[in-house]
Amino acid sequence: MPGLLPSRAPGPPRVPGPVVSPPGTWVRGRRGKIAQRIVPDDLQPDVLRLELTELGDAFRAYQRRPEPDLAVLAELHDRKARAFALWAEVTDDASLREEAVRAEAAARTTREMNANRLGIEVDGSGPVVERLLTRGQGAHARGVLEYVRVHAPLPGAGAHLAVLTLSLRAARAGAGNVTGQDLSGWLQGDAERVLRELVDVGWLRLPEGVDAADALDSRPEEPIQVTVPSLLPAETRPLPFGKVTRARLSGWVQKVVGDRKLRRKKAGAATRLLAVYTAAHSRPDGRLGERWRAPSATVSAWTRLPRSVACGPRTSPSTPSCWSPRTGSPRPTSPGAGCGGGSVSASCR
């Protein structure tokens, strides 16, 4: 009817712009996916469908993070447990209930791991403490390093680093949980090869039907349990320390190996092992002990560093170079002087 609509100046017809849905709005035709399950388009209630879809996106985004955040991961597991429990109730699907139970267990485990790394009580009531080792824990750390040096089934820094980290995960019961993110963070591109070789020589066992590639694909919400047969409970325990010490040592090694400076430099396994070794032999002020001789035969053999790196370049046939704890670089010394005042290591002569 004339006069009801305002007149508009003649011109080209307007093209409608894209429809932008506000956050949290379901976009028709979008298929959600979580834990290798497709979220049905007609799943009711809508709030459940939206939560499952967004949760799947959140888990995939977490896997792309450059650094793990266990507090965030624990919250994702909690959300997954609640969402799958409701999904199971709506559909009466027993497998969804089992998935919800696994998510609850994963949330508890992840929260415990985070508490151990931060040095607080699991319920969060304890004070935050610095990630340092006590005198006794430092002795245990050096004992673990010696155990790895003697009992590692393969040569090479990658194998030794894997044996160190996996031994600490499995020290108490002979088995422990790991994720693909753990393995890739420790060993970078060598993870699959090292893992396969440890399985081939019998030092490590993976779950039935799981190979090294599958282990690297394991997600934070579904870690795999690896077994170290030599650490299974027996009359004599190779690594005789308690639950708290095991968790503290494992978290401490994880922190050293994953140090930001090492990641930025894309340090290899040998450098990361050397970092653990020097940290385990340092004083509370962060400096190396006066009698500690930097990279010598023991360090070179343990990390499999090239001799030129382990001993430092010589400035002359009779002048060795020793490692400076303060600068982290070789420094020349006078003939006959050792690193830290002792005699020169025989391997550097």
C-alpha positions in Angstrom: 0.0 0.0 0.0 1.3 3.5 -0.9 2.8 5.4 2.0 3.5 2.4 4.2 7.1 1.9 3.0 9.7 4.7 2.7 10.7 5.6 -0.8 14.2 4.6 -1.9 16.4 6.4 -4.5 16.8 4.3 -7.6 20.1 2.4 -7.9 21.6 -1.1 -8.2 20.0 -3.8 -6.1 21.6 -4.4 -2.7 23.5 -7.7 -2.2 22.9 -9.2 1.2 26.1 -9.5 3.3 27.3 -12.7 4.9 25.3 -13.9 7.9 27.5 -13.9 11.0 26.3 -16.1 13.8 26.9 -14.9 17.3 29.3 -17.0 19.5 27.7 -20.2 20.8 25.1 -20.3 17.9 24.7 -23.5 16.0 25.6 -23.2 12.3 23.4 -25.6 10.3 25.4 -28.1 8.2 28.4 -28.0 10.5 29.4 -31.5 11.7 30.9 -31.6 15.2 33.4 -34.3 16.1 34.9 -35.3 19.4 36.9 -38.4 20.5 36.5 -39.9 17.0 32.7 -39.6 17.3 30.4 -37.5 15.0 28.0 -35.3 16.9 24.5 -36.0 15.3 22.9 -32.9 13.7 19.6 -33.7 15.4 21.0 -34.3 18.9 18.9 -32.8 21.6 19.0 -30.7 23.7 20.7 -28.0 21.5 23.0 -26.9 24.4 24.5 -30.5 24.5 25.1 -30.5 20.8 26.8 -27.1 21.0 28.9 -28.1 24.0 30.2 -31.4 22.3 31.0 -29.5 19.1 32.9 -26.7 20.9 34.6 -29.2 23.2 36.0 -31.1 20.2 37.3 -27.9 18.8 38.9 -27.0 22.1 40.7 -30.4 22.4 42.1 -30.0 18.8 43.2 -26.5 19.6 44.9 -27.7 22.8 46.9 -30.3 20.7 48.3 -27.4 18.6 49.5 -25.5 21.6 53.3 -25.1 21.6 53.4 -25.8 25.4 51.1 -28.0 27.5 48.9 -26.4 30.2 47.7 -29.2 32.5 45.2 -26.9 34.3 43.5 -26.2 31.0 43.6 -29.8 30.0 42.1 -31.0 33.3 39.2 -28.5 32.8 38.6 -29.9 29.3 38.5 -33.4 30.7 35.9 -32.3 33.3 33.7 -30.7 30.6 34.0 -33.9 28.5 33.0 -36.1 31.4 29.9 -34.0 32.1 28.9 -33.7 28.4 29.4 -37.5 27.7 27.4 -38.4 30.8 24.5 -36.3 29.6 24.9 -37.7 26.0 24.7 -41.2 27.4 21.6 -40.4 29.4 19.9 -39.0 26.4 20.8 -41.8 24.0 21.1 -44.7 26.6 24.5 -45.6 25.0 26.7 -47.6 27.4 29.9 -46.8 25.5 29.3 -43.1 26.1 29.0 -43.7 29.8 32.3 -45.5 29.7 33.9 -42.6 27.8 32.6 -40.3 30.6 34.2 -42.4 33.3 37.5 -42.4 31.4 37.3 -38.6 31.1 36.7 -38.3 34.9 39.8 -40.4 35.5 41.8 -38.4 33.0 40.8 -35.2 34.8 42.0 -36.5 38.1 45.3 -37.8 36.7 46.0 -34.6 34.9 45.2 -32.5 38.0 47.6 -34.7 40.1 50.3 -34.3 37.5 49.8 -30.5 37.5 49.9 -30.4 41.3 53.1 -32.4 41.3 54.8 -30.1 38.8 53.8 -27.0 40.8 54.7 -28.5 44.2 51.2 -28.1 45.7 48.7 -30.4 47.2 46.3 -32.1 44.8 43.4 -30.3 46.2 45.2 -27.0 45.8 45.3 -26.2 49.5 49.1 -26.4 49.9 51.5 -23.5 49.3 53.2 -23.2 46.0 56.9 -24.0 46.3 59.8 -23.6 43.8 60.5 -26.6 41.7 63.8 -27.4 43.5 65.0 -30.7 44.8 65.9 -31.4 48.4 69.3 -32.8 49.2 67.9 -36.3 49.3 65.9 -35.9 46.1 69.1 -34.5 44.4 70.9 -37.7 45.4 68.1 -39.8 43.9 68.3 -37.8 40.7 72.0 -38.5 40.4 71.2 -42.2 41.2 68.7 -42.3 38.3 71.2 -40.8 35.9 73.7 -43.5 36.9 71.0 -46.2 36.5 70.4 -44.9 33.0 74.1 -44.8 32.1 74.6 -48.4 33.2 71.3 -50.0 32.1 70.3 -48.1 29.0 69.9 -50.9 26.3 70.9 -48.7 23.4 73.6 -46.1 22.8 72.8 -42.6 21.7 71.4 -39.5 23.4 67.9 -40.1 22.2 67.7 -43.5 23.7 69.2 -42.4 26.9 66.8 -39.4 27.2 63.8 -41.7 26.5 65.1 -44.3 29.1 65.5 -41.5 31.7 62.0 -40.0 31.2 60.2 -43.3 30.8 62.0 -44.8 33.8 60.8 -42.0 36.0 57.2 -42.5 34.8 57.3 -46.2 35.5 59.6 -46.2 38.5 57.0 -47.3 41.1 54.9 -49.9 39.4 56.8 -50.7 36.2 54.2 -48.8 34.1 53.2 -45.3 33.4 51.2 -43.0 31.2 52.6 -41.0 28.3 51.1 -39.0 25.4 52.3 -38.3 21.9 52.9 -34.7 23.1 55.3 -36.0 25.8 57.3 -38.1 23.4 57.5 -35.5 20.7 58.6 -32.8 23.2 61.4 -35.0 24.5 62.7 -36.4 21.3 61.4 -34.2 18.5 61.6 -35.9 15.1 63.4 -38.9 16.5 60.6 -40.0 18.8 59.1 -42.8 16.6 62.5 -44.3 15.8 63.7 -44.3 19.4 60.5 -45.7 20.7 60.4 -48.5 18.1 64.0 -49.5 18.9 63.4 -49.7 22.6 60.4 -51.9 21.9 62.4 -54.1 19.5 65.1 -54.8 22.1 62.5 -55.6 24.8 63.2 -52.8 27.2 59.8 -51.2 26.6 56.3 -52.8 26.0 53.4 -51.0 24.4 49.7 -52.1 24.8 48.6 -54.9 22.5 47.8 -53.6 19.1 49.7 -50.3 19.6 52.9 -49.5 17.8 55.3 -46.5 18.0 53.3 -44.5 15.5 50.1 -45.1 17.4 51.8 -43.9 20.6 52.8 -40.7 19.0 49.2 -40.1 17.9 47.9 -40.6 21.5 46.0 -37.6 22.7 46.3 -35.9 26.1 42.8 -37.1 27.0 43.7 -40.7 26.1 47.3 -41.4 27.1 48.8 -44.8 26.6 50.2 -46.9 29.3 53.7 -48.2 28.6 55.5 -50.9 30.6 59.1 -51.2 31.5 59.6 -54.9 32.4 62.9 -54.3 34.3 61.0 -52.0 36.7 58.0 -54.2 37.4 57.6 -54.8 41.2 60.1 -57.4 42.5 62.0 -58.2 45.6 64.7 -55.7 44.6 63.6 -52.4 43.2 66.2 -50.7 40.9 64.8 -47.2 41.7 64.0 -47.4 45.5 62.1 -44.1 46.2 58.6 -43.3 47.2 55.6 -41.9 45.4 56.2 -38.3 46.2 59.8 -38.4 45.3 59.0 -40.2 42.0 56.5 -37.5 41.1 58.9 -34.7 42.1 61.8 -36.1 40.1 59.7 -36.7 37.1 58.3 -33.2 37.1 61.8 -31.7 37.7 63.3 -33.6 34.7 60.3 -32.6 32.6 60.9 -29.0 33.5 64.6 -29.1 32.8 64.2 -31.0 29.5 61.4 -28.7 28.4 63.2 -25.4 29.4 62.1 -22.5 27.2 65.7 -21.6 26.2 66.3 -25.2 25.0 63.1 -25.1 23.0 64.0 -21.8 21.4 67.4 -23.1 20.4 65.7 -26.4 19.2 68.3 -28.2 21.3 68.7 -31.9 20.6 68.7 -34.8 22.9 72.4 -34.6 23.8 72.1 -31.0 24.9 68.9 -31.7 27.0 70.7 -34.7 28.7 73.6 -32.4 29.5 71.2 -29.9 31.0 69.7 -32.5 33.3 73.2 -33.8 34.3 74.6 -30.3 35.1 71.3 -29.4 36.9 71.5 -32.5 39.0 75.1 -31.7 40.1 74.5 -28.0 40.8 74.3 -26.3 44.2 71.2 -24.6 45.5 72.4 -21.2 44.1 72.5 -22.7 40.6 76.2 -22.9 40.3 78.2 -26.1 39.8 80.1 -27.5 42.7 83.7 -26.6 43.1 84.9 -30.1 42.5 82.6 -30.8 39.5 84.6 -31.1 36.3 82.5 -30.2 33.3 82.0 -32.4 30.5 84.5 -35.2 30.9 84.6 -38.9 30.1 81.6 -39.6 32.3 79.4 -36.9 30.8 80.6 -37.7 27.3 79.8 -41.4 27.7 76.4 -40.7 29.3 75.1 -38.1 26.9 77.0 -39.5 23.8 78.2 -35.9 23.1 81.1 -35.7 20.6 84.4 -35.4 22.4 85.0 -31.9 20.9 81.8 -30.8 22.6 82.3 -32.7 25.9 85.8 -31.5 26.5 85.8 -28.2 24.7 88.3 -27.1 22.0 91.9 -26.9 22.9 93.6 -23.5 22.6 96.9 -25.3 22.1 98.2 -28.9 22.3 98.9 -28.4 26.0 96.1 -26.1 27.0 92.7 -27.6 27.6 89.4 -25.8 27.7 87.0 -26.3 30.6 83.3 -25.6 30.8 82.4 -22.3 32.6 79.2 -22.9 34.7 78.4 -19.2 34.7 78.6 -18.6 30.9 77.9 -22.1 29.7 80.8 -21.9 27.3 84.4 -23.2 27.2 87.1 -21.1 28.9 90.8 -21.6 28.5 92.9 -22.7 31.5 96.5 -23.0 32.2 98.3 -26.3 31.5 97.7 -28.8 34.3 94.7 -26.8 35.7 91.4 -28.6 35.8 87.8 -27.4 35.6 87.1 -26.1 39.1 90.6 -26.4 40.5 91.1 -30.2 40.2 93.2 -32.1 37.8 92.4 -32.2 34.1 90.2 -35.0 33.1 92.1 -37.8 31.4 89.6 -37.8 28.5 90.5 -34.1 27.8 94.2 -34.5 27.7 
